[in-house]
Amino acid sequence: MIVGIGYFEIFIPGSRSLKDKRKVVESFRQKLQRKNLSVAIFDEDSSWKRVNLGVALVSSSPYEAKKVFKEVKELIESFSDVVLTQSRLNYWEEEK
């Protein structure tokens, strides 16, 4: 069993308020939860132009975890009103 954690830092240049930011964040959250992923939004700063997104999954192989996170990254990049500034994936394998 593999537990994967993805971290995505997203810049929203057109956001002018927290309401604008929430609108974009909710769109991400809904699309990712449809893929049966756990999603957490955490803000290290209170800027309405930046959001930190955490995504977690359980998978049968590291390959599958990497594949899913590649799809998440592509989904984020498909939004024309955001810029993905940083992403990383960590995963842990169950010891046997």
C-alpha beads as a LAMMPS data file, in Angstrom:
LAMMPS data file: protein, C-alpha beads

96 atoms
95 bonds

1 atom types
1 bond types

-500.0 500.0 xlo xhi
-500.0 500.0 ylo yhi
-500.0 500.0 zlo zhi

Masses

1 110.0

Atoms # bond

1 1 1 0.000 0.000 0.000
2 1 1 1.220 3.472 -0.920
3 1 1 0.184 6.710 0.758
4 1 1 0.810 9.742 -1.434
5 1 1 0.779 13.403 -0.467
6 1 1 0.893 16.103 -3.115
7 1 1 1.607 19.758 -2.427
8 1 1 0.612 22.434 -4.925
9 1 1 1.261 26.159 -4.573
10 1 1 -1.062 28.158 -6.786
11 1 1 -0.986 31.840 -7.728
12 1 1 -4.276 33.494 -8.759
13 1 1 -3.251 36.748 -10.483
14 1 1 -6.811 37.918 -11.227
15 1 1 -8.065 37.508 -7.668
16 1 1 -9.053 40.801 -6.062
17 1 1 -10.664 39.480 -2.892
18 1 1 -11.027 36.457 -0.659
19 1 1 -14.332 35.791 -2.417
20 1 1 -12.512 35.463 -5.766
21 1 1 -9.973 33.140 -4.152
22 1 1 -12.696 30.960 -2.565
23 1 1 -14.441 30.620 -5.914
24 1 1 -11.298 29.188 -7.550
25 1 1 -10.488 26.999 -4.537
26 1 1 -13.988 25.502 -4.412
27 1 1 -13.772 24.641 -8.093
28 1 1 -10.502 22.746 -7.467
29 1 1 -11.883 21.025 -4.396
30 1 1 -15.006 19.773 -6.184
31 1 1 -13.114 18.439 -9.201
32 1 1 -10.502 16.676 -7.074
33 1 1 -13.006 15.149 -4.674
34 1 1 -14.831 13.632 -7.656
35 1 1 -11.605 11.677 -8.235
36 1 1 -11.832 10.284 -4.664
37 1 1 -8.886 12.344 -3.441
38 1 1 -8.657 13.971 -0.043
39 1 1 -8.135 17.706 -0.424
40 1 1 -6.955 20.251 2.133
41 1 1 -6.539 23.960 1.626
42 1 1 -4.001 25.568 3.911
43 1 1 -2.718 29.096 3.794
44 1 1 0.660 30.000 5.166
45 1 1 -0.097 33.593 4.301
46 1 1 -3.464 35.273 4.111
47 1 1 -3.005 36.588 0.577
48 1 1 -6.040 36.299 -1.651
49 1 1 -3.761 35.730 -4.641
50 1 1 -2.049 32.588 -3.351
51 1 1 -3.316 29.213 -2.163
52 1 1 -1.594 26.074 -0.923
53 1 1 -3.379 22.870 -1.794
54 1 1 -2.680 19.471 -0.254
55 1 1 -3.933 16.297 -1.911
56 1 1 -3.732 12.806 -0.415
57 1 1 -4.407 9.343 -1.759
58 1 1 -3.915 5.673 -1.040
59 1 1 -2.731 3.568 -3.962
60 1 1 -1.502 0.098 -4.762
61 1 1 1.774 1.256 -6.359
62 1 1 4.114 4.256 -6.579
63 1 1 3.482 4.318 -10.332
64 1 1 -0.267 4.739 -9.802
65 1 1 0.285 7.514 -7.218
66 1 1 2.580 9.396 -9.615
67 1 1 0.039 8.966 -12.423
68 1 1 -2.793 10.412 -10.322
69 1 1 -0.687 13.374 -9.180
70 1 1 0.316 14.056 -12.777
71 1 1 -3.410 14.240 -13.596
72 1 1 -3.953 16.643 -10.669
73 1 1 -1.108 18.854 -11.871
74 1 1 -2.530 18.868 -15.407
75 1 1 -5.979 19.744 -14.048
76 1 1 -4.591 22.723 -12.138
77 1 1 -2.595 23.866 -15.159
78 1 1 -5.729 23.648 -17.338
79 1 1 -7.291 26.555 -15.423
80 1 1 -6.493 29.684 -17.424
81 1 1 -6.844 32.017 -14.434
82 1 1 -4.206 30.368 -12.193
83 1 1 -0.459 29.721 -12.256
84 1 1 1.024 26.635 -10.623
85 1 1 4.171 27.971 -8.954
86 1 1 5.342 24.856 -7.113
87 1 1 4.433 21.205 -6.760
88 1 1 5.906 18.144 -5.121
89 1 1 4.918 14.594 -4.324
90 1 1 5.909 12.491 -1.341
91 1 1 4.849 8.919 -0.857
92 1 1 5.381 6.225 1.698
93 1 1 5.237 2.499 1.209
94 1 1 3.892 0.124 3.819
95 1 1 6.631 -1.993 5.340
96 1 1 6.086 -5.718 5.016

Bonds

1 1 1 2
2 1 2 3
3 1 3 4
4 1 4 5
5 1 5 6
6 1 6 7
7 1 7 8
8 1 8 9
9 1 9 10
10 1 10 11
11 1 11 12
12 1 12 13
13 1 13 14
14 1 14 15
15 1 15 16
16 1 16 17
17 1 17 18
18 1 18 19
19 1 19 20
20 1 20 21
21 1 21 22
22 1 22 23
23 1 23 24
24 1 24 25
25 1 25 26
26 1 26 27
27 1 27 28
28 1 28 29
29 1 29 30
30 1 30 31
31 1 31 32
32 1 32 33
33 1 33 34
34 1 34 35
35 1 35 36
36 1 36 37
37 1 37 38
38 1 38 39
39 1 39 40
40 1 40 41
41 1 41 42
42 1 42 43
43 1 43 44
44 1 44 45
45 1 45 46
46 1 46 47
47 1 47 48
48 1 48 49
49 1 49 50
50 1 50 51
51 1 51 52
52 1 52 53
53 1 53 54
54 1 54 55
55 1 55 56
56 1 56 57
57 1 57 58
58 1 58 59
59 1 59 60
60 1 60 61
61 1 61 62
62 1 62 63
63 1 63 64
64 1 64 65
65 1 65 66
66 1 66 67
67 1 67 68
68 1 68 69
69 1 69 70
70 1 70 71
71 1 71 72
72 1 72 73
73 1 73 74
74 1 74 75
75 1 75 76
76 1 76 77
77 1 77 78
78 1 78 79
79 1 79 80
80 1 80 81
81 1 81 82
82 1 82 83
83 1 83 84
84 1 84 85
85 1 85 86
86 1 86 87
87 1 87 88
88 1 88 89
89 1 89 90
90 1 90 91
91 1 91 92
92 1 92 93
93 1 93 94
94 1 94 95
95 1 95 96
